[in-house]
Amino acid sequence: MVNAGMTFPVSLTIQKSICNMATAFRNFKMVGYVIYGRGCFHQLDEILAPNRKGDAPLIFLLDHFFQNQPLSNRIPLRGKDELIFADVTYEPKTSQVDALAQTLKEKYGTISGVIGIGGGSTLDLAKAVSLMMTNPGSAADYQGWDLVKVPGVYKVGIPTLSGTGAEVSRTTVLTGPTRKLGMNSDFTPFDQIVLDPELTHNAPANQRFYTGMDCYIHCIESLEGTYLNEFSKSYGEKALELCRKVFVDSNEWTPACDDQLMMASYAGGMSIAYSQVGVAHAVSYGLSYLLGTKHGIGNCIVMNHLEAYYPAGVKEFKYMVEKNGIEIPSGICSGLSEEDFNKMMDVSLGMKPLWENALGKNWEQIMTREKLRDLYEKL
Amino acid sequence: MVNAGMTFPVSLTIQKSICNMATAFRNFKMVGYVIYGRGCFHQLDEILAPNRKGDAPLIFLLDHFFQNQPLSNRIPLRGKDELIFADVTYEPKTSQVDALAQTLKEKYGTISGVIGIGGGSTLDLAKAVSLMMTNPGSAADYQGWDLVKVPGVYKVGIPTLSGTGAEVSRTTVLTGPTRKLGMNSDFTPFDQIVLDPELTHNAPANQRFYTGMDCYIHCIESLEGTYLNEFSKSYGEKALELCRKVFVDSNEWTPACDDQLMMASYAGGMSIAYSQVGVAHAVSYGLSYLLGTKHGIGNCIVMNHLEAYYPAGVKEFKYMVEKNGIEIPSGICSGLSEEDFNKMMDVSLGMKPLWENALGKNWEQIMTREKLRDLYEKL
């Protein structure tokens, strides 16, 4: 089983999924408060009020996508509050977290809380900064499982893209000096999430699709996997059904699509508790490690070639790609060296629980290096 | 809108459902931790350990149904811990809560926590005792909305019957000196719930059905009602689907039925956040007030005669009653006086949000006293 001491990078979903299911069930830490509703963002000021500590400011981390967008004028700033645009061109780094926390500590001493508003990267950044306002050292010291020992400051997550499940997860995926690994702990989940489907309405269609597919692909992998119980199955089935309503049944992007995809993301995130991902994620981690391919698009690139493993899911995936007019990049492994391929395969084959979930205990007989190499060459 | 100051009794679901949906969405307080899995009850000792405060005991309230049952020997008692069998012949009373809290305070000063193990009444009793270990006065002082000002002691809910949703609700329904009304507050939800479907396997078939129908009927009422959003719809649809798997599709009671009904209850409870019940509950409150009819069976007695309001739901309900060989009591209103009928009708018609949810803004034109009287006479 993958653990915090491994030297391979491990990414979002696997970190959320680690639990010793053979002997014990995970005791799942829930977010503190959930508010869901069209337009509920306008209640944010009121929700935050009782969580202000004296004149210590609230820090709003807003996805830089919203610079000069109307949302940036709707942030309920009061007193010394600060609005910071978060550059999430790349997935968040421990150095970025450390620098941000250090600046805030120097400037304010203490803060009332951190509010992350954006996609999965922004939400993860907000969680990590919250924890590093109170935990000593570097975020890199806490990459792993249950290393965080002290609660962070009050933290709020407000997704503007649906699909990652980061709003309900107990991790925050960070690229550190030696590995890509989350701060997985019971102190990591948000104290409050604000689920307002109006906020996702203007997302770019490609990005929205890739992020939505993070949820869809997870559901296919976990529902067809060997690890599952009724809790995760119920949530996974609901998430899958909602993804289908949005990307298969609907002929245009309507407010109902935003409503449904936001619930799909939430349900997909909850389903992580007792399930595991599979082939698409295991292969996509190799891409992410070597090429820096972002999580959502990487999964799509791989899923596009997994007919042999998820025949019905891949057929439906391709239908959704076509119906929604999405482009899935191809040829991304052309020109890679022998060494590059080996590195990707090492990373991928290191994801043992994912392969075992997908292919059973004998997965090593099924997924040989030759087969995996063929797969990478197709991408 | 019903409020804490009304003199009519209001019962479980309405208290869970009050929110000013026209202008704002409820900010829903979640339980702290959830563990779900067959046999996870054996992790209880380990889960409780970090929540023990010095040698202050944990108090286990076990439904008296389990006296001399194997479960009573599986309670992980340590040190001064105490196992108390909770008499839930009647739904819990404020006087019962006060007496229990007083005894515990006199005996131990302080306690580490309360663990409720049983059906909805036992879970509600545990929540209320937890709150009354720290809040002064009587539980009756806190019947209403957001009157509780101080967190209770650590509290854990472990259902042994599925359907009430009490495991995730922010209320605890109590019969007080002047009214039946819950302690609705953000301090009311459990810190931890332990969802082990093995614990429901030996429940008596009738009781299991009535309690399961609490969930089914709620789903029909809320999904066909006028108050709803995608959060509550997603949870409600899932709960309904799971109820159907158990009571419609399955030809015998299997472990999968326990798994599914436990998730139905959880999902049904979560769906309360942004939905409302309807005719069955509104009419059944009258029975409960006058005759002390318990919640689950009362809803079944009423649902049996609601073809005019929920034709498809009632048809399916009757099919489930027959398929599962359940007896629904009848003739319970025969011999009641004019005054009795008037009292029941006053109570029922006081449930304005339920009627409005079911029949729309003009509900008073639709549900006349004559019509309601006819309905009560049929029960």
Interface residues (C-beta under 8 A of the other chain):
Chain A: A24 F25 R26 N27 F28 K29 M30 V31 G32 Y33 V34 I35 Y36 G37 R38 C40 Q43 I47 Q192 L195 P197 N229 E230 F231 S234 E237 K238 L242 A256 D259 Q260 M262 M263 Y266 A267 A273 Y274
Chain B: A24 F25 R26 N27 F28 K29 M30 V31 G32 Y33 V34 I35 Y36 G37 R38 C40 Q43 I47 Q192 L195 P197 N229 E230 F231 S234 E237 K238 L242 A256 D259 Q260 M262 M263 A267 A273 Y274
